[in-house]
Amino acid sequence: WYQFAAAAGNREAQYNLALALTQTGKPEQAIEHYEPALRSKPDALQSYASLAQTLAMLNRSKEAIAVAKRGIEIARAAGKQDELKQFGDWVKDYSFKQHAASGKSSSVDPAPSPK
């Protein structure tokens, strides 16, 4: 059912199929479904979080951080402080782990102050 609905462009089905693919060890295929889900609902914060985590799982760190930072922008614009903090904490923690693994120090500012 999800594959049929996803093929028809149903955003929720795209997202649910992406989650299922990620959970069954098919993250590359999952990305193909997160992206159209985000195009159809660009303010879906959970989709940004899931896509960022999936990209991180694939060691696509620059893309993962970029997606999470987009989630930060959307959360800030919507006044969603809890989500803003969650995205900021994730970017900070993920960036720290990436830099620690590469032996570099981290100076990433995950959630710059509003202007």
BELLIN-V20925 format. One record per residue. RES is the residue in one small letter. PHI is phi in whole degrees, -180 to 180 (999 if undefined). OMEGA is omega in whole degrees, -180 to 180 (none if undefined). D_LAST is the distance of its C-alpha to the last C-alpha in whole Angstrom. Layout:
# BELLIN-V20925
res->[RES | RES]
phi->[PHI | PHI]
omega->[OMEGA | OMEGA]
d_last->[D_LAST | D_LAST]
This chain:
# BELLIN-V20925
res->[w | y | q | f | a | a | a | a | g | n | r | e | a | q | y | n | l | a | l | a | l | t | q | t | g | k | p | e | q | a | i | e | h | y | e | p | a | l | r | s | k | p | d | a | l | q | s | y | a | s | l | a | q | t | l | a | m | l | n | r | s | k | e | a | i | a | v | a | k | r | g | i | e | i | a | r | a | a | g | k | q | d | e | l | k | q | f | g | d | w | v | k | d | y | s | f | k | q | h | a | a | s | g | k | s | s | s | v | d | p | a | p | s | p | k]
phi->[999 | -61 | -64 | -66 | -66 | -64 | -64 | -83 | 93 | -71 | -60 | -63 | -66 | -58 | -63 | -65 | -66 | -61 | -60 | -62 | -65 | -63 | -69 | -102 | 81 | -124 | -64 | -62 | -67 | -61 | -58 | -62 | -103 | -65 | -62 | -67 | -62 | -71 | -63 | -81 | -145 | -70 | -106 | -80 | -61 | -64 | -66 | -63 | -63 | -66 | -65 | -59 | -66 | -67 | -62 | -63 | -59 | -91 | 61 | -100 | -63 | -62 | -67 | -60 | -67 | -62 | -66 | -64 | -66 | -65 | -61 | -61 | -60 | -69 | -61 | -62 | -63 | -88 | 72 | -93 | -65 | -63 | -67 | -59 | -65 | -62 | -63 | -60 | -63 | -63 | -62 | -62 | -66 | -64 | -62 | -61 | -63 | -64 | -69 | -64 | -67 | -95 | 81 | -105 | -87 | -108 | -136 | -78 | -102 | -69 | -137 | -57 | -62 | -64 | -86]
omega->[-178 | -180 | 178 | -179 | 178 | 178 | 179 | 176 | 178 | -175 | -179 | 178 | 177 | -178 | -179 | 177 | 178 | 178 | -180 | 179 | 177 | -177 | 179 | 174 | 180 | -175 | 179 | 178 | -180 | -179 | 179 | -180 | 176 | -175 | 177 | 177 | 179 | 178 | -178 | 177 | -173 | 178 | -178 | -174 | -180 | 177 | 177 | -179 | -179 | 179 | 179 | -180 | 179 | 177 | 178 | 178 | -179 | -178 | 176 | -168 | -180 | 179 | -180 | -180 | 179 | 179 | 179 | 179 | 174 | 175 | 177 | -180 | -178 | 178 | 179 | -179 | -179 | -179 | -179 | -173 | 180 | 180 | 177 | 179 | -180 | 178 | 180 | 179 | -180 | -179 | -180 | -179 | -179 | 179 | 179 | -180 | 179 | -180 | 178 | 180 | -179 | 179 | 179 | 175 | -177 | 174 | -178 | 173 | -171 | -176 | -179 | -179 | 177 | -179 | none]
d_last->[45 | 42 | 43 | 44 | 41 | 39 | 41 | 40 | 37 | 36 | 32 | 34 | 37 | 35 | 32 | 35 | 37 | 35 | 35 | 39 | 39 | 36 | 38 | 42 | 41 | 40 | 36 | 36 | 38 | 35 | 32 | 34 | 34 | 30 | 29 | 31 | 30 | 26 | 27 | 28 | 26 | 22 | 21 | 23 | 21 | 25 | 26 | 23 | 24 | 27 | 27 | 25 | 28 | 30 | 29 | 29 | 32 | 33 | 32 | 29 | 27 | 24 | 25 | 24 | 21 | 20 | 21 | 19 | 16 | 16 | 17 | 14 | 12 | 15 | 15 | 11 | 12 | 15 | 14 | 16 | 16 | 19 | 19 | 15 | 17 | 20 | 18 | 17 | 20 | 22 | 20 | 20 | 24 | 25 | 23 | 25 | 28 | 28 | 28 | 31 | 33 | 33 | 33 | 30 | 27 | 24 | 20 | 18 | 15 | 15 | 12 | 9 | 6 | 4 | 0]
